[in-house]
Amino acid sequence: MIEVLLALVAGVIGGILSRWIPFPKKTPPLPHIEVDSSHEYMVTRGVEMFYEGGDLHMAKIRRQENPGAVLIADGINRG
């Protein structure tokens, strides 16, 4: 019973303090990429390069074929 009361009090105090302490805002979303040949795409995992070129669809295929690989578009990591 004491534990429940302490948890309730801690929750109330945390809720009150959260209104006074500013928390960092979410990071803004990455800009949308237009699909055209003016972009440079790379698919890498560590030092291994699986694809480098201007075809987004091919880059996505290579990323799916290689677990753990990331898609980098114009120098921005897209996951």
C-alpha positions as a Markdown table, in Angstrom:
| # | Residue | x | y | z |
|---|---|---|---|---|
| 1 | Met | 0.0 | 0.0 | 0.0 |
| 2 | Ile | 2.8 | 2.4 | 0.8 |
| 3 | Glu | 4.5 | 1.6 | -2.5 |
| 4 | Val | 1.4 | 2.5 | -4.4 |
| 5 | Leu | 1.0 | 5.8 | -2.5 |
| 6 | Leu | 4.7 | 6.6 | -3.2 |
| 7 | Ala | 4.3 | 5.8 | -6.9 |
| 8 | Leu | 1.2 | 8.0 | -7.1 |
| 9 | Val | 2.9 | 10.9 | -5.4 |
| 10 | Ala | 6.0 | 10.6 | -7.6 |
| 11 | Gly | 3.7 | 10.6 | -10.7 |
| 12 | Val | 2.0 | 13.7 | -9.6 |
| 13 | Ile | 5.2 | 15.5 | -8.8 |
| 14 | Gly | 6.7 | 14.4 | -12.1 |
| 15 | Gly | 3.6 | 15.7 | -13.9 |
| 16 | Ile | 3.9 | 19.1 | -12.2 |
| 17 | Leu | 7.6 | 19.4 | -12.9 |
| 18 | Ser | 7.2 | 18.4 | -16.5 |
| 19 | Arg | 5.2 | 21.6 | -17.1 |
| 20 | Trp | 8.0 | 23.8 | -15.8 |
| 21 | Ile | 11.0 | 22.0 | -17.4 |
| 22 | Pro | 11.2 | 22.4 | -21.1 |
| 23 | Phe | 11.9 | 19.2 | -23.0 |
| 24 | Pro | 13.6 | 19.1 | -26.3 |
| 25 | Lys | 11.4 | 19.3 | -29.3 |
| 26 | Lys | 11.2 | 16.5 | -31.9 |
| 27 | Thr | 13.7 | 16.7 | -34.7 |
| 28 | Pro | 12.2 | 17.9 | -37.9 |
| 29 | Pro | 11.4 | 15.3 | -40.6 |
| 30 | Leu | 13.9 | 14.8 | -43.3 |
| 31 | Pro | 13.0 | 16.7 | -46.5 |
| 32 | His | 11.2 | 14.6 | -49.2 |
| 33 | Ile | 13.3 | 13.5 | -52.1 |
| 34 | Glu | 12.0 | 14.0 | -55.6 |
| 35 | Val | 12.7 | 10.9 | -57.7 |
| 36 | Asp | 14.9 | 12.0 | -60.5 |
| 37 | Ser | 18.4 | 11.5 | -61.8 |
| 38 | Ser | 19.8 | 14.7 | -60.1 |
| 39 | His | 20.2 | 12.8 | -56.8 |
| 40 | Glu | 23.0 | 10.5 | -55.8 |
| 41 | Tyr | 22.1 | 7.4 | -53.8 |
| 42 | Met | 24.4 | 5.1 | -52.0 |
| 43 | Val | 23.7 | 1.8 | -50.1 |
| 44 | Thr | 26.4 | 0.9 | -47.6 |
| 45 | Arg | 27.0 | -1.2 | -44.6 |
| 46 | Gly | 30.1 | -0.1 | -42.8 |
| 47 | Val | 32.8 | 0.1 | -45.5 |
| 48 | Glu | 30.9 | -2.2 | -47.9 |
| 49 | Met | 29.3 | -0.4 | -50.9 |
| 50 | Phe | 26.3 | -2.2 | -52.4 |
| 51 | Tyr | 25.1 | 0.5 | -54.8 |
| 52 | Glu | 26.0 | 4.0 | -55.9 |
| 53 | Gly | 24.1 | 5.8 | -58.6 |
| 54 | Gly | 21.1 | 7.9 | -59.5 |
| 55 | Asp | 18.3 | 5.2 | -59.5 |
| 56 | Leu | 16.3 | 5.3 | -56.2 |
| 57 | His | 14.4 | 2.1 | -57.0 |
| 58 | Met | 17.6 | 0.1 | -57.5 |
| 59 | Ala | 19.0 | 1.6 | -54.3 |
| 60 | Lys | 16.0 | 0.4 | -52.4 |
| 61 | Ile | 16.2 | -3.1 | -53.9 |
| 62 | Arg | 19.9 | -3.3 | -52.9 |
| 63 | Arg | 19.1 | -2.1 | -49.4 |
| 64 | Gln | 16.4 | -4.8 | -49.0 |
| 65 | Glu | 18.8 | -7.5 | -50.3 |
| 66 | Asn | 21.5 | -6.6 | -47.7 |
| 67 | Pro | 20.2 | -6.6 | -44.1 |
| 68 | Gly | 21.8 | -3.8 | -42.0 |
| 69 | Ala | 22.6 | -1.7 | -45.1 |
| 70 | Val | 21.6 | 2.0 | -45.1 |
| 71 | Leu | 20.4 | 4.2 | -47.9 |
| 72 | Ile | 22.2 | 7.5 | -48.2 |
| 73 | Ala | 20.7 | 10.1 | -50.4 |
| 74 | Asp | 22.7 | 13.2 | -51.3 |
| 75 | Gly | 24.9 | 12.6 | -48.2 |
| 76 | Ile | 21.9 | 12.3 | -45.8 |
| 77 | Asn | 21.4 | 8.9 | -44.1 |
| 78 | Arg | 17.8 | 7.8 | -44.9 |
| 79 | Gly | 18.0 | 4.5 | -43.0 |
